[in-house]
Amino acid sequence: MKMSKSFKMVSVLTIAAMLVIAGCGNNKAKNNNEAGGNTAAGTAADSGAIAKIKERGKLLVGVKFDTRLFGLKDPASGNVEGFDIDISKAIAKKILGDENAIELKEVTSKTRIPMLNNGEIDMVVATMTITEDRKKEVDFSDVYFQAGQSLLVKKGSPITGIEAVTKDTKILGSKGATSIKNIKEKVPGVTVLEFDNYQDAFSALKAGQGDALTTDDAILYGMASQDPGFEVVGKPFTDEPYGIAVQKGNTDVVKAVNDTLTELKANGEYDAIYTKWIGKAPAK
């Protein structure tokens, strides 16, 4: 059968159009892959959070102001210092090229997640234990500090560890901390008095309002260093891995934090920060 010239022309134009469409599709797929959209390759999607931080020119970090060794505000100078602060500055340097391009905002165990999800801060670096329940509300970085829950008591106390705690023991703690839940699980029926922050809880312990204060051992050692009349007793009875929290879906921020931690550990800066505040090198 002989084709007409008009039919041949339509066929050629149809094929050309199909090739153009295919080419556009390939370019779009290529662009998606380059932008991190190729989830099959395991690359993180860009949430735009890093771009917002760079546009602002400042990293907003939620830290403790009352936790010796990790985040403690000097009332005289107004400076906040500690392990968490040094880690936060390293992250600011990674993202913005300047460790001083940072604003530290006070959080407590109770306020840190609401402040994060309200957009008041970009991340939480505040002795925050990674838990399955918290993972439902925020995204976490890799573990940046390994702690364990213990007890702080007045020297000479009959409480020598978790095995000496009974339901008649009066325990002090901080609102919103996982340590409250843990102690209640370890000793059913135990009385727990909760305070807004650790310094208030420590003041209550010194005033004789309770028998022991419980939280992570790293925090308790900081309290004990303030007053030689108190000591940390017993072995840690929980595993408390600290993570840096960001809003859910901010995978680009998580990646920046994890990259920072990897670099700090590789170049020895992490060990130096750890030794500076904890007094010994981290366990390997």
Backbone bond lengths (Angstrom), bond angles and torsions (degrees), N, CA, C in turn:
res aa  C-N    CA-C-N  psi(-1)  N-CA   C-N-CA  omega(-1)  CA-C   N-CA-C  phi
1 M - - - 1.472 - - 1.523 108.79 -
2 K 1.318 116.91 135.34 1.453 121.73 -177.19 1.532 109.21 -93.05
3 M 1.395 115.09 127.04 1.462 119.74 -179.85 1.508 110.68 -82.06
4 S 1.323 115.31 146.09 1.456 120.28 175.94 1.523 109.21 -78.15
5 K 1.327 116.61 157.49 1.465 120.85 179.27 1.529 110.94 -62.57
6 S 1.330 116.34 -37.37 1.474 119.41 -178.81 1.518 111.28 -66.66
7 F 1.337 117.57 -36.64 1.472 121.76 179.22 1.527 110.36 -66.64
8 K 1.368 114.78 -41.80 1.472 119.17 178.68 1.531 109.98 -61.27
9 M 1.327 116.49 -41.70 1.460 120.27 -178.29 1.527 111.79 -64.12
10 V 1.329 117.80 -42.53 1.471 122.55 178.13 1.522 110.45 -61.14
11 S 1.338 117.09 -41.90 1.464 122.05 -179.61 1.522 110.94 -62.33
12 V 1.327 115.62 -45.25 1.468 119.84 -179.48 1.519 110.72 -62.65
13 L 1.342 116.71 -43.98 1.455 120.63 -179.77 1.531 111.84 -64.56
14 T 1.341 116.41 -37.43 1.476 121.41 179.08 1.514 110.83 -63.34
15 I 1.339 115.93 -46.77 1.468 120.98 -179.51 1.533 110.31 -62.94
16 A 1.324 116.95 -41.90 1.461 121.24 -179.58 1.525 110.92 -62.15
17 A 1.339 115.19 -41.86 1.469 119.65 179.76 1.516 111.10 -63.74
18 M 1.346 115.88 -39.32 1.473 120.07 -179.74 1.526 110.69 -64.82
19 L 1.327 116.86 -39.31 1.464 121.00 179.14 1.521 111.40 -65.18
20 V 1.342 117.05 -39.62 1.460 121.01 178.59 1.522 110.94 -63.15
21 I 1.349 115.73 -44.73 1.474 120.83 -179.96 1.520 110.66 -62.23
22 A 1.342 115.81 -43.23 1.467 119.90 -179.95 1.520 110.82 -62.70
23 G 1.348 114.71 -40.92 1.465 119.43 -179.95 1.511 111.47 -63.29
24 C 1.331 117.16 -41.50 1.463 121.60 178.70 1.524 110.63 -62.52
25 G 1.330 115.34 -40.61 1.461 119.64 179.80 1.518 111.16 -63.31
26 N 1.342 115.84 -41.88 1.459 119.41 179.70 1.523 111.45 -65.27
27 N 1.356 116.19 -40.44 1.455 119.82 179.43 1.516 111.11 -65.23
28 K 1.347 116.42 -39.36 1.468 120.79 178.62 1.516 110.90 -63.29
29 A 1.346 116.38 -43.27 1.459 119.99 178.69 1.508 110.63 -63.54
30 K 1.367 115.45 -40.49 1.458 119.70 179.53 1.522 110.64 -62.52
31 N 1.349 115.72 -43.68 1.455 119.83 -179.84 1.520 111.56 -63.86
32 N 1.336 117.29 -39.30 1.462 121.22 178.00 1.516 110.85 -61.75
33 N 1.337 116.32 -42.88 1.459 120.53 179.82 1.516 110.52 -62.51
34 E 1.354 116.49 -43.21 1.449 119.91 -178.08 1.522 111.43 -67.20
35 A 1.335 117.48 -28.47 1.467 121.58 -178.85 1.512 112.48 -87.32
36 G 1.320 118.39 5.19 1.456 120.29 179.40 1.503 112.91 90.09
37 G 1.307 118.75 14.65 1.461 121.01 -177.37 1.507 113.41 -87.60
38 N 1.321 117.73 -3.78 1.458 120.99 -178.85 1.514 109.90 -84.72
39 T 1.339 116.82 85.39 1.451 121.09 -176.60 1.512 111.96 -65.90
40 A 1.305 117.74 -26.44 1.458 120.04 179.90 1.518 110.82 -64.27
41 A 1.325 116.55 -28.93 1.454 120.72 -179.96 1.523 111.40 -84.80
42 G 1.346 117.48 -3.08 1.456 121.85 176.07 1.519 114.48 81.34
43 T 1.332 118.46 17.16 1.448 120.54 -179.86 1.521 109.85 -85.57
44 A 1.352 116.11 146.64 1.456 120.60 -176.49 1.519 111.42 -80.84
45 A 1.321 116.59 137.61 1.461 121.18 177.05 1.522 109.12 -72.35
46 D 1.328 116.87 147.81 1.452 122.14 -179.90 1.521 109.00 -87.99
47 S 1.338 116.86 111.98 1.461 120.63 -177.96 1.525 112.00 -78.95
48 G 1.326 116.39 -14.47 1.457 119.79 -177.15 1.515 112.75 91.08
49 A 1.342 117.54 -4.46 1.461 121.19 -177.59 1.524 111.67 -67.51
50 I 1.321 117.00 -40.09 1.469 120.43 178.90 1.531 110.11 -63.71
51 A 1.332 116.02 -40.68 1.466 120.06 178.66 1.528 110.82 -60.85
52 K 1.334 117.18 -39.43 1.467 121.20 179.29 1.522 110.77 -65.78
53 I 1.331 116.26 -40.44 1.468 120.46 179.09 1.528 109.84 -63.70
54 K 1.331 116.41 -43.42 1.466 120.78 -179.57 1.529 111.02 -66.40
55 E 1.320 116.37 -37.78 1.461 120.31 178.94 1.527 110.21 -65.76
56 R 1.337 116.40 -39.15 1.465 121.90 178.44 1.529 110.62 -70.22
57 G 1.333 115.44 -33.60 1.461 120.38 179.81 1.509 113.84 79.54
58 K 1.344 115.75 17.57 1.458 120.03 -176.83 1.530 109.32 -156.67
59 L 1.333 116.50 137.43 1.461 121.93 177.85 1.524 108.53 -96.14
60 L 1.331 116.34 127.08 1.464 121.75 179.67 1.525 108.93 -99.53
61 V 1.325 115.93 115.75 1.461 120.58 -173.89 1.525 111.15 -122.54
62 G 1.333 116.22 131.09 1.453 121.80 175.54 1.512 109.47 -87.75
63 V 1.343 116.67 121.05 1.467 122.22 -179.36 1.521 109.54 -134.04
64 K 1.319 115.99 164.38 1.456 120.63 174.95 1.537 108.93 -79.66
65 F 1.320 115.94 145.78 1.464 121.31 175.20 1.529 110.80 -107.83
66 D 1.352 116.56 -3.32 1.463 119.96 -170.97 1.526 113.52 -124.24
67 T 1.328 116.24 12.75 1.460 119.41 -172.44 1.529 110.33 -115.13
68 R 1.312 115.43 99.95 1.461 121.70 -178.18 1.525 110.63 -55.66
69 L 1.301 116.99 140.42 1.461 127.56 -178.17 1.528 112.84 82.89
70 F 1.329 118.38 -28.15 1.466 121.16 -177.45 1.526 112.62 -109.42
71 G 1.314 117.55 -47.90 1.455 121.17 177.83 1.516 109.28 -160.35
72 L 1.332 116.38 101.41 1.464 120.18 -176.53 1.526 109.54 -134.28
73 K 1.321 115.99 127.49 1.461 121.21 -179.40 1.524 110.95 -88.70
74 D 1.323 115.24 128.59 1.454 121.76 176.03 1.528 107.48 -81.76
75 P 1.337 117.72 114.64 1.473 119.29 -177.21 1.520 113.61 -63.48
76 A 1.318 116.73 -24.21 1.469 120.27 -178.78 1.523 111.64 -77.01
77 S 1.342 115.62 -50.15 1.467 120.18 -176.90 1.521 113.48 -91.52
78 G 1.333 116.01 -24.00 1.463 120.25 -176.31 1.515 112.94 83.76
79 N 1.342 116.53 -1.25 1.463 120.95 179.76 1.524 111.21 -77.89
80 V 1.322 116.15 144.57 1.460 121.90 175.72 1.532 107.12 -109.01
81 E 1.336 117.04 128.10 1.455 120.46 -175.67 1.516 110.70 -133.67
82 G 1.338 115.58 155.40 1.456 120.56 176.34 1.512 112.10 151.04
83 F 1.295 115.06 178.18 1.469 122.63 -179.19 1.529 111.01 -57.44
84 D 1.332 116.04 -48.32 1.472 120.16 -178.55 1.527 111.64 -63.09
85 I 1.320 116.00 -32.74 1.463 119.87 -179.17 1.526 110.28 -68.51
86 D 1.326 116.35 -43.66 1.468 120.16 179.86 1.530 111.47 -65.22
87 I 1.323 116.80 -37.77 1.468 120.27 176.64 1.532 109.73 -65.59
88 S 1.324 116.95 -41.22 1.472 121.48 179.51 1.526 111.05 -62.36
89 K 1.324 116.84 -41.19 1.462 120.74 178.93 1.527 111.32 -64.37
90 A 1.320 116.66 -37.08 1.467 120.41 177.91 1.520 110.90 -64.87
91 I 1.337 116.74 -36.83 1.468 120.87 178.08 1.532 110.05 -67.98
92 A 1.329 116.39 -41.26 1.471 120.55 178.07 1.524 110.12 -61.26
93 K 1.321 116.67 -40.66 1.461 120.44 178.69 1.523 111.06 -64.36
94 K 1.338 116.61 -38.08 1.468 121.46 179.25 1.530 110.81 -65.19
95 I 1.327 116.71 -44.75 1.464 120.90 -174.71 1.532 112.44 -81.54
96 L 1.344 116.24 -41.35 1.465 120.45 -171.91 1.527 113.95 -113.96
97 G 1.332 116.73 -5.32 1.461 119.51 179.20 1.512 114.48 78.90
98 D 1.345 117.25 8.33 1.463 121.17 -177.40 1.522 108.59 -150.25
99 E 1.331 116.35 116.72 1.465 119.55 -178.23 1.520 113.04 -67.01
100 N 1.314 117.16 -17.38 1.462 120.93 179.24 1.528 113.12 -91.27
101 A 1.343 116.83 -2.30 1.463 120.83 176.87 1.528 108.45 -82.49
102 I 1.328 114.53 64.05 1.461 120.18 -171.05 1.523 109.88 -148.65
103 E 1.331 116.17 145.58 1.461 121.77 172.69 1.513 107.94 -125.35
104 L 1.330 115.96 122.21 1.457 121.38 -178.60 1.523 109.38 -94.32
105 K 1.333 115.88 124.85 1.462 120.99 179.77 1.526 109.06 -115.99
106 E 1.310 115.86 136.25 1.466 119.78 -177.02 1.532 111.68 -71.16
107 V 1.325 115.11 132.01 1.460 121.66 172.22 1.523 108.36 -129.42
108 T 1.312 115.73 159.55 1.456 122.08 170.65 1.523 107.36 -120.37
109 S 1.315 116.24 174.25 1.469 119.48 178.59 1.529 110.78 -58.17
110 K 1.332 116.39 -30.05 1.464 121.17 -177.32 1.528 112.47 -82.49
111 T 1.339 117.78 -34.18 1.469 120.45 -171.52 1.526 114.46 -96.91
112 R 1.326 118.16 -13.64 1.472 118.48 -168.99 1.531 114.05 -64.96
113 I 1.334 119.23 -41.87 1.464 119.65 179.61 1.532 111.63 -70.18
114 P 1.345 119.67 -45.46 1.471 118.94 176.17 1.528 112.73 -58.02
115 M 1.317 118.09 -41.46 1.467 121.00 179.90 1.524 111.09 -65.18
116 L 1.319 116.12 -37.37 1.461 120.53 178.62 1.523 110.43 -66.07
117 N 1.309 116.28 -49.53 1.461 120.18 -176.20 1.524 113.29 -75.26
118 N 1.339 117.34 -15.16 1.466 121.19 173.58 1.527 111.53 -83.77
119 G 1.338 115.96 -6.53 1.457 120.09 179.76 1.517 114.67 83.35
120 E 1.347 117.24 10.90 1.465 120.08 178.94 1.524 111.99 -72.27
121 I 1.329 116.67 -24.87 1.456 122.10 -179.59 1.525 109.45 -138.27
122 D 1.338 115.49 157.29 1.463 120.79 179.92 1.526 112.08 -85.98
123 M 1.328 115.83 -28.10 1.465 119.96 -178.14 1.516 109.93 -160.29
124 V 1.330 115.31 162.55 1.461 121.88 176.97 1.522 107.88 -114.24
125 V 1.341 115.89 121.23 1.471 121.50 174.14 1.518 104.89 -123.67
126 A 1.340 117.02 82.88 1.461 120.54 -167.04 1.523 111.99 -152.67
127 T 1.324 116.66 63.46 1.475 122.47 177.31 1.529 111.66 43.17
128 M 1.311 116.77 47.95 1.465 121.94 -173.79 1.528 110.78 -100.23
129 T 1.321 115.59 116.09 1.455 121.05 -179.19 1.530 111.50 -73.68
130 I 1.309 116.56 135.26 1.466 122.14 176.33 1.526 108.75 -75.76
131 T 1.331 116.82 120.82 1.458 121.64 176.90 1.526 109.47 -132.98
132 E 1.313 115.95 160.67 1.465 120.53 179.40 1.526 111.18 -64.52
133 D 1.328 117.27 -38.51 1.466 120.50 178.97 1.520 111.10 -63.82
134 R 1.322 116.77 -43.01 1.461 120.23 -179.49 1.527 111.50 -68.83
135 K 1.313 117.00 -29.32 1.469 120.34 178.32 1.532 111.69 -63.71
136 K 1.332 116.43 -20.47 1.464 120.19 177.30 1.532 111.27 -74.34
137 E 1.341 116.18 -21.53 1.463 120.94 -176.34 1.523 113.22 -105.31
138 V 1.343 117.21 -30.13 1.465 120.90 -176.40 1.521 109.62 -139.40
139 D 1.322 115.95 167.70 1.465 121.46 171.35 1.523 108.48 -103.88
140 F 1.334 115.88 144.26 1.462 120.93 -177.33 1.527 111.88 -113.71
141 S 1.317 113.97 151.96 1.456 121.11 170.37 1.523 108.56 -78.94
142 D 1.323 115.82 -176.68 1.458 120.64 169.22 1.528 108.44 -64.12
143 V 1.324 116.86 164.03 1.467 121.23 177.62 1.533 108.58 -62.55
144 Y 1.339 116.29 129.71 1.469 118.92 177.90 1.525 112.66 -112.48
145 F 1.351 117.30 -8.92 1.459 121.11 174.63 1.527 108.45 -157.70
146 Q 1.321 115.65 134.87 1.470 120.61 -178.89 1.523 109.27 -105.63
147 A 1.325 116.38 116.08 1.461 121.38 -179.81 1.530 109.78 -123.88
148 G 1.342 115.20 178.05 1.460 120.95 176.65 1.519 108.84 -151.39
149 Q 1.314 117.59 144.49 1.465 120.98 -176.06 1.523 111.53 -74.96
150 S 1.348 115.04 140.31 1.455 120.37 178.91 1.525 109.59 -146.35
151 L 1.336 116.80 -162.06 1.461 122.02 -175.19 1.525 110.95 -131.60
152 L 1.334 116.08 140.42 1.461 122.54 174.16 1.518 108.11 -112.88
153 V 1.324 116.34 128.24 1.463 121.06 -177.99 1.530 110.22 -137.08
154 K 1.319 115.63 165.76 1.465 120.77 173.42 1.515 108.03 -71.47
155 K 1.319 116.84 139.42 1.467 120.27 -179.77 1.524 109.91 -57.77
156 G 1.351 115.38 135.00 1.459 120.85 -176.98 1.514 113.16 93.51
157 S 1.333 117.00 -1.91 1.465 121.12 179.30 1.529 110.49 -64.80
158 P 1.348 117.61 145.11 1.465 120.49 175.78 1.525 112.24 -69.97
159 I 1.335 116.93 -12.14 1.470 120.47 178.04 1.527 107.88 -82.29
160 T 1.323 115.80 113.65 1.467 121.41 -176.74 1.528 112.21 -113.87
161 G 1.343 115.41 2.42 1.454 120.49 -179.61 1.511 109.88 166.34
162 I 1.318 117.03 179.55 1.451 121.63 -177.32 1.523 112.49 -60.26
163 E 1.342 116.65 -30.56 1.471 120.19 -178.95 1.522 111.99 -67.06
164 A 1.343 118.29 -18.27 1.465 121.82 -179.85 1.528 112.56 -92.79
165 V 1.319 116.99 -3.56 1.471 121.10 179.81 1.526 109.68 -85.01
166 T 1.326 116.49 129.88 1.469 122.01 177.86 1.525 108.99 -122.31
167 K 1.319 115.91 177.98 1.473 119.47 -179.72 1.527 111.25 -67.26
168 D 1.344 117.25 -15.78 1.465 120.64 178.54 1.531 112.07 -88.67
169 T 1.336 116.77 -6.19 1.463 121.02 178.45 1.530 109.11 -76.55
170 K 1.314 116.21 138.61 1.467 120.28 178.27 1.536 108.03 -100.37
171 I 1.332 114.74 113.98 1.462 121.80 -176.49 1.524 110.55 -103.17
172 L 1.322 116.77 141.90 1.454 122.63 177.72 1.529 109.49 -111.51
173 G 1.345 116.23 144.52 1.459 119.55 -179.52 1.512 111.51 -158.44
174 S 1.341 115.76 -177.51 1.469 121.81 -178.83 1.527 110.49 -106.91
175 K 1.330 116.59 136.83 1.463 121.90 179.98 1.524 111.03 -57.78
176 G 1.324 115.61 134.54 1.458 120.82 176.40 1.514 114.97 85.09
177 A 1.330 117.87 -5.09 1.462 120.84 -178.78 1.533 110.61 -81.98
178 T 1.328 116.92 145.29 1.464 120.87 177.94 1.521 111.37 -64.39
179 S 1.329 117.32 -22.09 1.466 121.20 -178.19 1.528 111.94 -62.03
180 I 1.328 117.42 -29.63 1.473 120.86 178.80 1.528 109.53 -65.56
181 K 1.317 115.61 -48.33 1.458 120.71 179.55 1.527 110.35 -62.86
182 N 1.325 116.32 -42.41 1.466 120.64 -177.71 1.523 112.74 -62.10
183 I 1.340 116.90 -45.18 1.469 119.97 -176.91 1.525 110.77 -67.80
184 K 1.341 115.99 -33.98 1.464 118.97 178.17 1.525 111.34 -68.96
185 E 1.328 116.45 -32.34 1.463 120.42 176.89 1.524 111.11 -73.22
186 K 1.328 116.48 -36.99 1.462 121.00 -179.16 1.532 111.39 -71.39
187 V 1.349 115.94 -38.20 1.462 120.96 -177.99 1.531 108.75 -130.11
188 P 1.326 117.64 87.15 1.468 121.02 -179.31 1.534 112.05 -56.79
189 G 1.324 115.37 132.60 1.461 119.86 177.82 1.516 114.53 88.61
190 V 1.322 118.16 -2.85 1.463 120.51 -178.63 1.527 110.28 -65.55
191 T 1.338 116.37 145.61 1.461 121.90 178.88 1.524 108.98 -84.44
192 V 1.323 116.04 128.70 1.466 120.83 179.83 1.523 109.66 -127.11
193 L 1.331 116.13 126.47 1.457 122.04 174.40 1.524 107.59 -102.25
194 E 1.333 117.16 125.28 1.464 121.31 -176.17 1.524 111.22 -106.24
195 F 1.334 115.17 136.65 1.461 122.07 -178.87 1.524 109.70 -120.57
196 D 1.337 115.86 163.50 1.464 120.37 -176.01 1.524 112.63 -67.20
197 N 1.335 117.05 -29.54 1.460 120.34 179.97 1.523 109.92 -151.93
198 Y 1.331 115.60 173.78 1.460 120.18 -175.37 1.522 112.98 -71.20
199 Q 1.325 118.38 -33.69 1.457 119.80 179.75 1.522 111.04 -65.33
200 D 1.338 116.46 -38.43 1.468 119.77 176.64 1.531 110.28 -65.10
201 A 1.328 116.10 -39.52 1.461 120.24 179.39 1.530 110.49 -65.99
202 F 1.342 116.16 -40.48 1.470 120.54 179.34 1.530 110.24 -66.65
203 S 1.314 117.21 -39.92 1.469 120.99 177.85 1.529 109.77 -61.74
204 A 1.330 116.03 -39.54 1.464 120.75 178.63 1.525 110.94 -65.56
205 L 1.336 116.39 -38.26 1.466 120.28 177.99 1.528 109.91 -64.55
206 K 1.325 116.84 -44.29 1.469 120.78 179.94 1.525 111.32 -65.72
207 A 1.345 116.13 -27.70 1.466 120.59 179.19 1.530 112.09 -83.96
208 G 1.316 117.24 -1.04 1.458 121.18 177.52 1.509 114.79 81.70
209 Q 1.352 117.03 20.28 1.463 120.23 -179.13 1.529 112.79 -81.26
210 G 1.322 117.08 -8.05 1.455 120.96 178.98 1.514 110.82 -154.60
211 D 1.324 116.01 172.51 1.471 121.35 -177.44 1.521 112.77 -94.83
212 A 1.318 116.82 -28.99 1.463 120.52 -177.71 1.516 109.87 -157.22
213 L 1.320 115.61 150.92 1.453 121.86 175.48 1.521 107.07 -111.25
214 T 1.321 116.77 134.38 1.460 119.04 -178.45 1.526 112.01 -122.69
215 T 1.305 114.26 135.87 1.461 123.80 170.25 1.525 106.06 -171.54
216 D 1.331 116.77 -162.53 1.457 119.92 -178.66 1.527 110.39 -68.33
217 D 1.341 115.79 142.92 1.461 120.49 -175.68 1.520 112.75 -58.20
218 A 1.333 117.33 -35.55 1.464 120.28 -179.09 1.526 110.90 -60.82
219 I 1.323 117.28 -38.63 1.464 121.96 178.50 1.529 110.24 -71.68
220 L 1.327 116.34 -40.36 1.462 120.87 -179.21 1.525 111.80 -64.87
221 Y 1.328 117.57 -37.64 1.466 120.23 177.84 1.523 110.36 -62.45
222 G 1.322 116.36 -34.11 1.451 120.17 176.64 1.516 111.61 -65.17
223 M 1.335 116.95 -39.57 1.464 121.29 177.97 1.522 110.81 -67.18
224 A 1.327 115.91 -43.66 1.467 120.58 -179.17 1.526 110.88 -61.50
225 S 1.325 116.58 -31.83 1.465 119.53 -179.86 1.525 111.88 -70.84
226 Q 1.337 116.80 -17.12 1.466 121.17 178.47 1.518 111.94 -81.84
227 D 1.339 116.51 -26.62 1.462 120.59 -175.13 1.533 109.65 -144.43
228 P 1.318 117.63 109.97 1.469 121.23 -177.96 1.524 114.27 -65.57
229 G 1.326 116.56 -6.32 1.463 119.52 179.02 1.519 112.73 -81.96
230 F 1.349 116.95 -1.62 1.458 120.93 -178.19 1.523 110.11 -125.87
231 E 1.330 115.41 153.76 1.468 119.80 -177.61 1.529 110.84 -146.71
232 V 1.322 114.86 155.24 1.461 122.29 174.91 1.520 106.97 -88.51
233 V 1.336 116.97 130.93 1.467 120.21 -175.95 1.536 111.59 -122.97
234 G 1.319 115.26 153.77 1.457 121.88 176.15 1.518 113.13 73.98
235 K 1.311 114.77 172.22 1.463 120.96 177.19 1.532 109.48 -87.41
236 P 1.330 117.55 152.08 1.470 119.65 175.50 1.527 110.33 -56.11
237 F 1.332 116.22 138.16 1.468 119.07 -176.86 1.526 112.81 -113.82
238 T 1.333 116.39 9.44 1.464 120.47 172.40 1.524 108.86 -143.37
239 D 1.327 114.70 167.69 1.462 122.32 174.64 1.520 106.66 -106.96
240 E 1.332 117.49 119.43 1.464 121.65 -175.05 1.531 110.99 -123.23
241 P 1.330 118.01 84.45 1.460 120.14 177.89 1.526 111.18 -80.66
242 Y 1.326 117.22 120.66 1.460 120.96 -179.79 1.525 110.18 -82.45
243 G 1.339 115.34 138.65 1.455 120.97 175.10 1.518 110.52 -129.99
244 I 1.313 116.47 160.64 1.468 122.31 176.04 1.528 107.15 -95.91
245 A 1.321 116.65 123.12 1.470 121.73 -173.53 1.522 111.56 -97.35
246 V 1.343 115.34 140.94 1.467 122.33 173.93 1.527 107.65 -134.40
247 Q 1.327 116.34 167.85 1.462 119.57 177.85 1.526 110.03 -60.78
248 K 1.323 116.25 145.05 1.456 120.71 179.27 1.530 110.00 -58.89
249 G 1.330 115.34 135.58 1.454 121.15 179.14 1.511 114.53 92.86
250 N 1.341 117.67 -11.27 1.472 120.50 179.59 1.532 110.42 -83.92
251 T 1.337 114.33 63.13 1.464 120.23 -174.47 1.521 112.38 -66.84
252 D 1.327 117.54 -26.19 1.461 119.37 178.43 1.529 111.02 -69.44
253 V 1.344 116.36 -33.14 1.460 120.20 177.01 1.528 110.16 -70.90
254 V 1.326 116.51 -43.12 1.466 120.72 177.39 1.522 110.11 -57.32
255 K 1.329 116.54 -43.23 1.464 120.36 -179.60 1.527 111.28 -63.88
256 A 1.328 116.76 -42.36 1.468 120.37 179.13 1.524 111.10 -62.41
257 V 1.336 116.58 -40.12 1.467 121.26 178.88 1.528 110.26 -66.55
258 N 1.338 116.39 -48.17 1.456 119.82 -179.26 1.526 112.03 -62.89
259 D 1.328 116.57 -38.01 1.473 120.29 176.78 1.526 110.36 -62.95
260 T 1.333 115.83 -38.92 1.468 120.28 178.41 1.522 110.67 -63.46
261 L 1.335 116.56 -47.53 1.470 120.72 -179.44 1.520 111.09 -61.16
262 T 1.329 116.73 -41.65 1.467 121.02 179.18 1.527 110.66 -61.16
263 E 1.332 116.57 -44.44 1.466 121.00 -179.77 1.529 111.53 -66.23
264 L 1.340 117.28 -41.65 1.458 121.17 179.72 1.528 111.74 -61.94
265 K 1.321 115.58 -39.76 1.466 119.31 179.96 1.522 111.67 -73.34
266 A 1.331 116.55 -33.19 1.466 120.65 -179.18 1.522 111.96 -72.99
267 N 1.337 117.98 -36.50 1.467 119.89 -176.61 1.528 114.15 -95.18
268 G 1.342 117.07 2.97 1.460 120.49 175.78 1.518 114.97 88.98
269 E 1.330 117.86 -6.14 1.466 120.35 -178.65 1.529 112.14 -67.11
270 Y 1.332 116.73 -33.72 1.468 119.70 179.55 1.529 109.81 -62.06
271 D 1.336 116.76 -47.45 1.462 120.92 -179.96 1.529 110.65 -60.53
272 A 1.331 116.00 -38.08 1.469 120.17 -179.73 1.529 110.89 -65.91
273 I 1.337 117.05 -42.97 1.471 121.11 178.05 1.525 110.32 -64.84
274 Y 1.318 116.20 -43.33 1.474 121.92 -179.64 1.537 110.27 -60.34
275 T 1.325 116.32 -49.65 1.464 121.06 -178.58 1.522 111.25 -64.69
276 K 1.322 116.85 -37.52 1.472 122.14 179.68 1.527 111.20 -57.58
277 W 1.344 117.23 -41.88 1.449 120.37 -173.84 1.524 114.04 -99.92
278 I 1.326 117.89 -36.99 1.474 120.44 -176.07 1.519 111.74 -90.43
279 G 1.326 116.78 -20.92 1.457 119.97 176.22 1.510 115.20 92.49
280 K 1.314 116.04 1.10 1.464 120.87 177.85 1.503 108.39 -156.58
281 A 1.340 116.01 160.85 1.465 120.32 179.83 1.524 109.94 -72.76
282 P 1.327 118.10 151.03 1.467 120.01 178.82 1.515 110.94 -66.33
283 A 1.339 115.97 149.60 1.456 120.99 178.05 1.525 109.93 -66.87
284 K 1.293 116.55 137.87 1.471 121.29 -179.24 1.533 110.93 -97.81
